[in-house]
Amino acid sequence: MTGPLLTDELWQKLEPVLPPEQGGMGRRRRPNRPMVEAVLWKHSTGRPWRHLPAAFGPWISVYTRFVAWSERGVWRNVLEVMRQEADPRWATLEEAIIRD
C-alpha cells in the first residue's frame, strides 16, 4: 500500500454521508476512513478481501462493514460524492461496488 487513497479534501466531502463511528451499545468502532480506503484498495486492485493489507485492520471487519453499508445504501451516497471528483481512478468504482 502506498499512502492514503483519499485526499483530505475528498475525505471531508465523504465523511458527512457515512454512518457515525459509534458502534452498538456505545462501543467505538474502527474509524470510517481506513474502512473506506480499504474498500477502495480492494476494488482498485481486484484482490480478494483476504489479501487486504494489515494496515486496514482485519479483512473480515472491513468486509462486514462493506456488506452492512451496501445493504443500507451508504455506498450509493459515497459514490454520488465521488462521481463529482475528476479523478479517473474512481470511474469504474460504482460498477465494482454495486456488483459486490
Secondary structure, DSSP 8 states (H G I E B T S, - for coil): --S-SS-HHHHHHHGGGS--SB-GGG-B-S-HHHHHHHHHHHHHH---GGG--GGG--HHHHHHHHHHHHHHTHHHHHHHHHHTS--GGGTTHHHHHHH-
